[in-house]
């Protein structure tokens, strides 16, 4: 495995630098892509006695050090207060980390929380890590997967207004999503023949067309075609019963049609320990399941649980299968 698992702390005014430093202090395999002065201030505030090891290529730290690939910040942070001047810094850390993963110099990328609003306020169109990394990698289609223990929930559509979801459920994109999900469950999670539950779009999965025809006209034909190609797909299933514990245990993943159809269940099951994974990239990328938590930034109260789970899963996914 290439040396160095990269970690970008994300928004400097949020809890990202704090949880990154606290975790890296005990996980020398991590290499932070960040402003060294930001990390020094964070370590001092947390009372962590760790020396920064500044590198010019990805690599792990040594005992009692934290490895850092330096990227300069535009303006010193103020915990809890967003500053559009630092939006370009946040994006630069992602560019540097993604390019090192693409070149094979790093094992994978773990990302801390960013604040989409302040990046857009700086005049940069930004809809999230997933879309940014896909564009950087030159990949047309990626899939968002959330993992909480054995529960895995993928999304057919991500950050869309609810009014736009139905029009976005089309045969081509749905087919590609299921192919990527099946492939990466095999190559990243070492599942020989993934069994995937596919949710319907409408209540009761359309109830035979009485509550909508997307299941009949779009979802069922896609599933039938992919079954002929060897995919093990169950559905379309009503979303309100698919997550019943004894039922969902029989699936390796669930594909939800839209963001808030699947993720509330997953986050209820494992919030603070869940991991966001981007499938379809040519490198491993995991992330926390929470935001920047500006209200507690700088207070030393943030929980590292989701970030630790993201690191553990990235290591697992980076191992040759």
C-alpha positions in Angstrom: 0.0 0.0 0.0 1.4 3.5 -0.8 2.7 5.4 2.2 0.5 7.9 3.8 -3.2 8.1 4.4 -4.1 11.8 3.8 -6.5 13.8 6.0 -7.8 17.2 5.1 -9.2 19.0 8.2 -11.8 21.0 6.2 -13.2 24.3 7.4 -10.6 26.0 9.6 -13.1 27.8 11.8 -15.0 24.6 12.5 -14.2 21.5 14.5 -12.2 19.8 11.7 -8.7 21.0 12.8 -9.5 19.9 16.4 -10.6 16.4 15.7 -7.9 16.0 13.1 -5.2 16.9 15.6 -6.6 14.8 18.4 -6.9 11.8 16.2 -3.5 12.3 14.4 -1.8 12.5 17.8 -2.6 8.8 18.3 -2.6 7.6 14.7 0.9 8.2 13.2 -0.3 6.6 9.8 -2.1 9.9 9.1 -0.6 12.8 7.2 -2.5 16.1 7.5 -2.8 18.3 4.5 -3.2 21.7 6.2 -1.7 25.0 7.3 1.0 24.3 9.9 0.3 27.4 11.8 -3.4 26.4 12.1 -2.3 23.0 13.4 0.2 24.6 15.9 -2.5 26.8 17.3 -4.9 23.9 17.6 -2.4 21.7 19.3 -1.6 24.5 21.8 -5.2 25.1 22.5 -5.8 21.4 23.1 -2.7 21.0 25.2 -1.4 18.2 23.0 2.4 17.8 23.2 3.1 16.9 19.6 5.7 18.2 17.1 4.7 18.9 13.5 6.7 16.9 11.0 6.6 18.9 7.8 6.9 16.8 4.7 7.1 17.5 1.0 5.6 14.1 0.0 3.0 11.9 1.7 4.2 9.8 4.6 3.4 8.7 8.1 4.6 10.6 11.2 7.0 9.3 13.8 6.2 8.7 17.5 5.2 11.9 19.2 4.9 13.8 15.9 2.1 14.7 13.5 2.9 14.5 9.8 1.9 17.5 7.7 1.9 18.4 4.1 1.9 22.3 4.3 -0.8 24.3 2.5 -0.8 28.0 3.6 -4.0 29.6 4.8 -5.1 33.0 3.6 -6.0 34.5 7.0 -5.7 33.3 10.6 -8.9 31.5 11.6 -11.3 32.6 14.3 -13.0 29.5 15.8 -16.8 29.6 15.1 -16.6 32.5 12.6 -16.6 31.7 8.9 -14.3 33.7 6.7 -14.7 33.6 2.8 -11.0 34.5 2.5 -10.1 31.0 3.5 -12.4 29.2 1.1 -9.6 29.0 -1.5 -7.4 27.4 1.2 -10.0 24.7 1.9 -10.2 23.9 -1.8 -6.5 23.9 -2.2 -6.1 21.2 0.5 -8.6 19.1 -1.4 -6.8 19.6 -4.7 -3.4 18.7 -3.3 -4.7 15.6 -1.5 -6.7 14.4 -4.5 -3.8 14.8 -6.9 -1.5 12.8 -4.6 -4.1 10.0 -4.5 -4.5 10.1 -8.3 -0.7 9.9 -8.8 -0.6 6.8 -6.5 1.6 8.6 -3.9 -1.0 8.3 -1.2 -3.1 5.3 0.0 -6.4 7.3 0.2 -8.1 10.4 1.5 -10.1 11.1 4.6 -11.9 14.4 4.6 -13.0 16.6 7.6 -16.2 18.7 7.3 -16.3 21.7 5.0 -18.9 24.5 4.9 -20.4 24.7 1.5 -22.1 28.1 2.1 -18.9 30.0 2.9 -17.2 28.6 -0.2 -20.1 29.7 -2.4 -20.0 33.1 -0.6 -16.4 33.4 -1.8 -17.7 33.2 -5.4 -16.8 29.5 -6.0 -19.6 27.2 -7.2 -19.3 24.2 -4.8 -21.9 21.6 -4.1 -19.8 19.3 -1.9 -16.7 17.0 -1.6 -18.3 14.3 -3.7 -18.8 16.4 -6.8 -15.5 18.3 -6.4 -13.4 15.1 -6.2 -15.2 13.5 -9.1 -14.4 16.5 -11.3 -10.8 16.5 -10.1 -10.5 12.8 -11.0 -12.2 13.3 -14.3 -14.9 10.8 -13.4 -18.4 11.4 -14.7 -20.3 9.4 -12.2 -19.8 8.7 -8.5 -22.0 7.3 -5.8 -22.4 8.5 -2.2 -22.5 5.7 0.3 -23.0 6.1 4.1 -21.7 3.3 6.3 -22.7 2.6 10.0 -21.4 -0.7 11.1 -22.9 -3.3 8.7 -25.6 -0.9 7.4 -24.7 0.6 4.1 -27.0 3.1 2.3 -26.2 4.5 -1.1 -28.0 7.3 -2.9 -29.4 7.4 -6.4 -29.6 11.2 -6.2 -27.8 13.4 -3.7 -28.1 17.2 -3.1 -31.3 18.0 -5.0 -34.4 19.8 -4.0 -37.2 17.3 -3.4 -39.2 18.8 -6.2 -36.4 17.8 -8.7 -35.9 14.2 -7.5 -38.5 12.4 -9.6 -37.2 13.9 -12.9 -33.7 12.8 -11.9 -34.7 9.1 -11.6 -33.8 8.0 -15.1 -32.8 4.6 -16.5 -29.2 5.6 -17.5 -28.1 7.2 -14.3 -29.9 4.6 -12.2 -28.1 1.8 -14.1 -24.7 3.4 -13.7 -25.3 4.0 -10.0 -26.2 0.3 -9.4 -23.2 -0.9 -11.4 -20.8 1.3 -9.5 -22.3 0.2 -6.2 -22.0 -3.5 -7.1 -18.5 -3.1 -8.4 -17.1 -1.2 -5.4 -18.8 -3.5 -2.9 -16.8 -6.2 -4.6 -13.5 -4.4 -4.9 -13.5 -2.2 -1.8 -15.5 -4.3 0.6 -14.5 -7.8 -0.6 -18.1 -8.9 -1.0 -18.1 -11.6 -3.6 -21.7 -11.2 -4.7 -23.4 -8.2 -3.2 -27.1 -8.4 -2.4 -28.6 -4.9 -2.9 -32.0 -3.7 -1.9 -33.4 -1.0 -4.1 -36.1 1.3 -2.7 -39.0 2.7 -4.6 -39.4 6.4 -5.1 -43.1 6.6 -4.0 -44.9 5.6 -0.9 -45.5 1.8 -0.8 -43.2 1.6 -3.9 -46.0 3.2 -6.0 -48.6 0.7 -4.9 -49.0 -0.9 -8.3 -49.1 2.5 -10.0 -51.7 4.1 -7.9 -49.2 6.3 -6.1 -46.8 6.9 -9.0 -45.5 5.1 -12.0 -41.7 5.6 -11.6 -41.3 2.1 -10.1 -43.2 0.5 -13.1 -41.8 2.6 -15.9 -38.2 3.2 -14.8 -37.0 1.3 -11.7 -38.3 -2.2 -12.4 -37.0 -2.3 -16.0 -33.6 -1.2 -14.9 -33.5 -3.9 -12.2 -34.6 -6.6 -14.6 -31.9 -5.7 -17.1 -29.2 -5.7 -14.5 -30.3 -9.0 -13.0 -29.7 -10.5 -16.5 -26.1 -9.2 -16.1 -25.6 -11.0 -12.8 -26.4 -8.4 -10.2 -28.3 -9.5 -7.2 -31.0 -6.9 -6.8 -34.1 -6.9 -4.6 -36.9 -4.4 -5.2 -38.2 -1.9 -5.7 -39.1 -2.1 -2.0 -41.3 0.3 0.1 -38.9 2.5 2.0 -40.9 2.3 5.2 -40.4 -1.4 5.7 -37.1 -2.1 3.9 -35.1 -1.0 7.0 -36.9 -3.3 9.5 -33.9 -4.8 11.3 -34.5 -8.5 10.4 -35.1 -7.6 6.8 -32.2 -5.2 6.2 -29.7 -7.7 7.7 -30.2 -9.7 4.6 -28.7 -7.0 2.3 -25.2 -5.8 1.8 -26.4 -2.4 0.9 -29.6 -0.4 0.3 -30.0 2.1 -2.6 -32.3 5.0 -1.7 -33.7 7.2 -4.4 -33.0 10.5 -2.6 -31.0 11.9 0.3 -33.6 12.1 3.0 -35.2 8.8 2.1 -32.2 6.7 3.4 -29.9 8.9 5.4 -32.1 9.7 8.4 -32.4 5.9 9.1 -28.6 5.4 8.9 -27.8 8.5 11.0 -30.3 7.4 13.6 -28.6 4.0 13.7 -25.0 5.3 13.9 -24.7 9.1 14.2 -21.2 10.0 15.4 -19.9 6.7 14.2 -21.0 6.7 10.6 -18.8 7.2 7.6 -19.4 8.9 4.2 -17.8 7.0 1.3 -17.4 8.1 -2.3 -17.7 5.1 -4.7 -16.5 5.2 -8.3 -13.4 7.2 -7.7 -10.0 5.7 -8.7 -8.9 6.1 -5.1 -10.4 5.5 -1.6 -12.2 8.5 -0.1 -14.0 8.5 3.2 -15.4 11.3 5.4 -17.2 12.2 8.6 -20.9 12.1 8.8 -21.3 15.5 10.4 -20.8 19.2 9.7 -18.5 21.9 10.9 -20.2 22.4 14.3 -19.3 26.0 14.5 -21.2 26.4 17.8 -18.7 24.2 19.6 -15.6 25.0 17.6 -12.5 25.9 19.7 -14.0 24.6 22.9 -12.3 21.1 22.9 -15.7 19.4 23.0 -15.9 17.7 19.6 -16.1 14.0 19.3 -13.6 12.2 17.1 -15.8 9.1 16.7 -16.9 9.6 13.1 -13.4 10.7 12.0 -11.8 7.6 13.6 -14.4 5.4 11.9 -13.6 7.1 8.6 -9.9 6.4 9.0 -10.4 2.8 10.0 -12.7 2.2 7.0 -10.2 4.0 4.6 -7.4 1.7 5.8 -9.7 -1.4 5.4 -10.7 -0.3 1.9 -7.1 0.5 0.9 -5.9 -3.1 1.5 -5.6 -5.2 -1.6 -8.7 -7.5 -1.8 
